[in-house]
Amino acid sequence: MKIYTKTGDKGQTALYGGTRVSKASARVEAYGTIDELNSFIGVAKSEITDEQVLSQLKKIQFDLFTVGSESATPTDKLTMANGKSRLALEISEKEIEELELWMDEIERGLQPLQYFILPGGGKSATSLHVCRTVCRRAERSLVFLNETEEIRPELLKYLNRLSDYLFVLARHASKLANEPEEYWNPNDR
């Protein structure tokens, strides 16, 4: 099987379920940004040595494929004619709660926030801050899509929680690397 199909040469692509749309559609933008986030998480993983964190990030990458597959499926195609779900997996409250649990564990070892933090703190922390900002863009893309085509609220909740997790994890990575956090303190100007 060849990787190229030539079916997208005129700016169209097929969504999961067969519907063809412009590659500039809100849905394609959303799942494309989720894919970009997944790739940036792969970059961040290359800078991390902590096995527990790597395991969490691998699980997140798996979950992002789940979010992406649902984002690539129009709501009316989620259920097939025989009544079965088109998708093998969906993001649920379980995955959202898992992110919250991981954040709570990490935050116990961090100093309370007093100011905004400037992105930085070593290579792994900086990579995680980039992931956080791409995650926020993915979330905005899904919100935009949801204004015209309904999506399940769990997808938005998951990305919202994931960006928080990535922020906490970036702070944790700075601490592990003995890199000081730099603050945006308006009084220091």
N, C-alpha and C positions, 0 to 999 in steps of 0.2 A: 504494500500500500504506500503510495507516495504521500508526502506531507503536504504538497501543494495540490489544490483542487481547481484553481482558476475561477471558482464560483464567486469570489469576492473582488474580482478585478475591476468591477464597475462601482465599488463603494457600497455594496450590499453584503449582508451576512445572514446566516440562519440562526435563529434563537433555538433553544431547546424546545422541541415540539414542532419544529419545522417552519414557523413563521419567518419570512424574510423581511429585514428592516435595513435602514441606512446604518452604516458604521458610525454615523454622527448622532444616532438616537440617544436619548437619555438612558435607556436600558443598557446599551452597549458601553456608554461612558461609565456607568455605575460598575458593571462587572469587570470592565477593563481596569478601573482604578483599584478594585479589590485585588485583581491579579497583580497589579503593580505593587501594592502593599505586600502581598505574599512574597514577591521577589526581594523587596527591601528587607523583609524579615530574614530571608536567606542570607543577605549581605551581613546583617547584624549578627546572625549566628556564627559567621566566620570569625568574628572578633570576641566571641564569648567562650569561656572554658568551663563554667559552672554546669555540671551535668543536670542538675534539677531545672535550671533555667532553660537549658537546651531542650530538655524534655517538654517543658511547658510551651516553648516556641514551636516545637515540632507539632504538638497538638493543635496549637493555634493555626499553623499553616494548613493542617488537615481541615480544621473548621472553616477556614477562609475558602477552601475549595467548595465546601458545602454552601456557604453564603453565596459564593460566586455562581454556583449551579442554579440556585434558586433565583438569583438576580437575573440570570440568563433565560428564565422561564416565565413567559407571560402567565398571569394569574389564571386565565381561562384554560391554560394547558397543564396546570399543576396536577389535575386529575385526568386520567385517560378515560376513554369511552367505556371501558369495562369497570370503572369506578375505583381502580387502584391508583395510588399515587405514582406520578411519573418519576419522582425522585426517591432514591433509596434512603436518603437522610435529610433531616431538616434541623436547623438550629433551634434549640429549645431553651427554656429557663435553666435547665441543667448546665449548659455551657456558659450561660451568663453568670450563674452562681459560682461556677468554677473560677472564673476570672476574679470575682469578688473575693473568694477565699484566698486565692494566690496574692491578691493585692493586700489583704489584711495581714497575711503572714509577712510579706516584705516590709510593709509600713511599720511593723513593730520594731524593726531595727533601724529606722530612719528618724532623723530629727524632725520635729514638726515644722511645717512650712510657715514662714513669716513674710516672705516676699516672693514675687515671681522669679523663676529660675531661667537664666539665659541658657539656651541649648549649648551643650558642651559637656566637659567632664571626662575626657578621654575618648578613645575611638569607639568602644562598644556603647558608651552612653550617648555619644553623638549620633551613632547609627540608629539607636533606639529613638532618639528625638526625631530623626527624619521619618522613621516608621510611624511615630505618633502623628506627625503632620499629614502624612499621606493617608493615614487612617481617618483623620478628620475630613480630608477631602473626599474620601470614599463615602463617609457618612453623609456629607453634604450632597453628593451625587445621588445617593439613595433617597434622601429627603426630596430632592428635586424630582426624581422619578415618581415618588409616591404622590406628588401633587397632581399627576395626570393618570397614573396607573397604580392601583392599590398593591402594596406589598405587605407582607406580614410584619407586625410591629417588632417581633423578636429580632429581625435582621437589624433594624435601627438600634435597638437596645444593645445588641451584641457589639456592634461597631462603636457605639458610645462608650461602653464599658471597656472595650479593648484599647481605645485611645487612653483612657485613664490608667489601665494596666501598664501600657508602654511608657507612660510618664513616670509612674512609680518605679518601674524596672530600670529606667534610665538613671534615676536617682540612686538606686541600689548599685548599679554598675559603676557609677562615679565613686561611691563609697568603697566598693571592693578594689577599685584601682587607686585608691588613696588620692583621688583628684578632687580638689575643692569645688563645691558648687559656686557658681557666680550668680549674684542676685541682681535683679532689676529693682533698685531701691531709688525712687524719685528724689529722696533726700541726699543721695550721694552725687548728684549731678554737679 
